[in-house]
Amino acid sequence: MPTKEEVDQAMSSVTINATERGQATRLLTRWKAEGAQIEVSALTVKLYVALKSLLPAGQRVTKDMFANQQQEVFSKVEVTRPIWLVMKDLMPVLPAEVQEFVISPDDVDALPTDLGPDRCWYVDQGADRRLLGKGVLVHKVTLGTKASVKIGSGSPTVPALPSPVPPTPTPAPAVQPSAQPQTPAKERVLSESPSDPVDPTDGDVFQKVAVHTKQCFDSGKFANNDDADPAFGLFWTSQFVEYTLKTVDKNIAELPNYYLSYVNFVCTNLIQNECFASIGRFSDLLEKLVGHHSGFNRPKTAVLMKLAKYDVASDHILDTSELSLQQRSDFFNGKLYKQMLAQRMAKKLEQVRASKAADVERFSLVKGLLEQDPDEKIKGELTFALTILGNSTLADKLSMLYENSEQFAKLDAWSPNHKLLPLKILVSNAGDFATCSAQEFIAASKTAVSAELEPALPKLPNVVLRGVLTTLSKMNALVGAKSVALGNQLVEQLTLELCKMKLDLPCSPSSPEKFPWGSMDADILKALSKLIPKDPPLNSHMRKVVEATKSKETTKPKETTEQPAAKPTEPPAGVQAADAAKPAT
């Protein structure tokens, strides 16, 4: 068994790496759970490593050996309590409910300058944690020291104080014999009270943070800027690492595994989620961690920082040489990379749409983008562009535009001067034409029923409007057959009245009294009267058409029914020849 002096000397010279610290912490935690009177702290971890270095090769530190050494070595025990450090830049003013728990900076020991009273509030843990917001750190305040109590002894071990004057010997009191046997002193057994707080290890804290971060990722929200944001875990880790490096070990060569595991866990979840819009925020935190310690500069971390700076409009390939074959497969199949590809495709689509090149050239570019297997939304717009820029007939293009008003908005984006754009008034009001311009509406209606575009008329979604335009098409056919200018004027007035009556179009047809009804062809009036409603409104061109048709029918001269006199029947040619040969009598 090593002596106390040997152990003290070993503890003053021993150095501990992250692996040894982790192994010692796990072993001491297990012994404590088994009931041993063992504390798990930085000092006891250091004691375990020192004992291990003093033992011969092949000999192990046992639980009882360590418990005895712990009792003998520590002459003083620090009495501490944890407090909360609340960052003032995140919470400039504390809530009123927390004021009574604020601790004076004079009662807080050994804090780094960047966590001084000018940057932090010092709050007792009796305050409600939910009122303190995000970015809260934990610090243990040393309240003082007390003499250590040896387990099983009846009194504390107090070191003797030196005195310049030799003490005067005092005779010992006589021991009186006792008639009854003395009862041996009971051993003092120190046990943990249920009310005493148990400080979790750093690994336990990181495990809880990882569970919370996973819940944040599952929520799909990446821009909350609070403790429900997955980036908050990285921010907390960065603060924790910075605090640890400044207060515990500035020259630590290897970080504990739970630091690296947590950051790797965050990077893996970033790759598996659609969070490209927020990748810059995560990259800034990762760069800060790498700046604190090179151990964070792992392959996934490096690639994510590259992705944050990648220009999606460029044709350069993202460098992923740091990743292994399996990591590369996971990265390229992850939702983050696929979302980046979608945004890259959207950027290129925007460039082609805004291009001033000829339609033939833009058609070729659109076709090339369509071959890159874009998502359904972009594929739909590329297909639309191919139809507009290609050799499809105007009727086919108009049929596609009639689907909804958004199609005309796309047409405006791809071809602002396209000849079909004025027809958007026929579908842009969802059946409500009360605010339309009558002149623009009639002009668009005439275009829609032209010979080139009439085949698309059945695709018009508004059934009532479709019926009005069908009537207009038939009227144009009747008048156009005779090329009568006066008839075209009448057709326009009849169309205005139909639109006002059936579509509430705010139009003002001319007075029907001023129209030269006597100059109109009777056949045209009769044909037009068959296309207008049975009950035309009063004082309208439609009523006048009906009246004029009846008037012309009544004044029209009646056709004679006498048959022409029948011509005398002539005998057949052979009979005439025979009669001619007969002699006269």
Secondary structure, DSSP 8 states (H G I E B T S, - for coil): ---HHHHHHHHHH----HHHHHHHHHHHHHHHHTT-----SHHHHHHHHHHHHHS-TT----HHHHHHHHHHH-SEEEEEEEEEEEETTT-SS--GGGGGGB--GGG-----GGGSTTTEEEEETTS-GGGS-S--EEEEEEEEEEE---TT-SS--------SS-------------SS-------------TTS-----HHHHHHHHHHHHHHHHHHT-----STTSHHHHHHHHHHHHHHHHHHT-TT-SS--HHHHHHHHHHHHHHHTS--GGGHHHHHHHHHHHHHH-GGG--HHHHHHHHHHT--TTS------TTS-HHHHHHHHTSHHHHHHHHHHHHHHHHHHHT--S-HHHHHHHHHHHHTT---HHHHHHHHHHHHHHSS--HHHHHHHHTT-HHHHHHHHHH-TT-TTGGGGGGTTTTT--TTS-HHHHHHHHHHHTSTTTGGGGGG-S-HHHHHHHHHHHHHHHHHHTTT-HHHHHHHHHHHHHHHHHHH--------GGGS-GGGS-HHHHHHHHTTS-SS--SSSHHHHHHHHHHHHHHHS----------------HHHHHHHHHS---
